[in-house]
Amino acid sequence: MFTARSAHARQGKEKIAWVRAHMPILAALEAELGPGRPLAGLRAALCIHLEAKTARLALALKELGAEVAVTSSNPLSAKDDVVAALSGEVATHARYGASEAEYTAFLERVLAIRPHLVLDDGGDLCALLHGARRDLGDDVIGACEETTTGLVRLRQLARDGRLLFPVVAVNDARMKHLFDNRHGTGQSVWDAIMRATNLLVAGKRVLVVGYGWCGRGIAQRARGLGAEVTVAEVDPVRAAEALLEGFSVAPVAVAITSADFVITATGCTDAVTFEDLLSSKDGAILANAGHFDVEIDVRSLRARAEGRRVRDHVEEFTLPSGRRVYLLAAGRLVNLVAGDGHPAEIMDLSFAVQLLSLVWLAREGKGLAPGVHPVPPEVDEDVARRFLASRGVRIDALNPDQRAYLGLCGRGPTLSPSP
């Protein structure tokens, strides 16, 4: 019998099929590693923005032999059609718009498999395993974390001597943050903002709060769209970098008075305070590109300003002064709430790093001490070479004399030869 749910699932399968066709590196790794089933007998718990590209990763891990359970790392980033399509393949616990209680219950259901491997996006699974559900972590070999926000939380646990298992810092891999954080965030944030607002960017003034890799991408794409860009930073080195890359630099309180778009990408709380908003330009559009909805003071905005929904993913708030601001995606991760997230080709890179890191953890994790560990450099290089090969690009290689000159004679071979 044809039902709305089956139609939903069909739509989700179409989305997964589309990204599969544009993620060649993950497909190649699945084809090469799948027959050996390096994750056979292992249970993997995933907490990640649950959309088509992450569904593709979950299915690849299944093909490598893992028992997979997955939930979304944000209540508003789960795509219900993808959830419906994936639920027939792996244990899936998520829905769009989940309440805080439901969100926590979904996390606990994923952990109920008593995972050997954890793939986290923001650190919520690991937080539970170090807190209320520590009883479910006895079998954990190790975890991967792919966000700056999550690594901040995990490194704090490590500094306090409370981290229970090794964690691979996927976010720090060159093939992750140089591309995902910069090019992925830069494109997907503006895609979501333009979809949600249907407004022109060219000729507008944009304030980017935070000039890490995500902020760099957002600022660069804004300039490419014809906007005048100002960067706000607390790190003087990053502020100097932004200045020499051609952006204006100013405090939030100064730049917000003339900004048409205000976008946060700091990984920190209260990057834009309610007091800042009181000085904002009438009609300013607010968006957050950080993992949690704490970078813009949304709670004070809801408590102290009159709000109403005016479009999908757009709320208008009238401030005490009578000026209006427009909040996108409820202050949550705008590119996944109001858009489809990063381009498939970008996530192909990030998820290839994730997959290879999980395979490495499965093999080496029991011999690692609790702590935050870097992605093995050969994983970065392997993914980079595969990416170049997928684009038909060849590169030079050092000859033996050059390797000797650079002191690289003892370095082992890479995972794959030069294309």
BELQUINOR-V637747 format. One record per helix or strand of 3 or more residues. SS is the DSSP state (~ for helix, > for strand). FROM is the first residue (numbers start at 1). TO is the last residue. If there is no record, write none. Layout:
BEGIN
ss=SS from=FROM to=TO
ss=SS from=FROM to=TO
END
This chain:
BEGIN
ss=~ from=4 to=20
ss=~ from=24 to=34
ss=> from=43 to=47
ss=~ from=52 to=63
ss=> from=67 to=71
ss=~ from=80 to=86
ss=> from=91 to=93
ss=~ from=100 to=111
ss=> from=117 to=120
ss=~ from=124 to=129
ss=~ from=134 to=136
ss=> from=142 to=145
ss=~ from=148 to=159
ss=> from=166 to=169
ss=~ from=170 to=172
ss=~ from=174 to=197
ss=> from=205 to=209
ss=~ from=213 to=224
ss=> from=228 to=232
ss=~ from=236 to=244
ss=~ from=252 to=255
ss=> from=261 to=264
ss=~ from=274 to=278
ss=> from=284 to=288
ss=~ from=298 to=304
ss=> from=306 to=311
ss=> from=314 to=318
ss=> from=324 to=328
ss=~ from=329 to=331
ss=~ from=334 to=337
ss=~ from=344 to=367
ss=> from=371 to=374
ss=~ from=377 to=390
ss=~ from=400 to=405
END
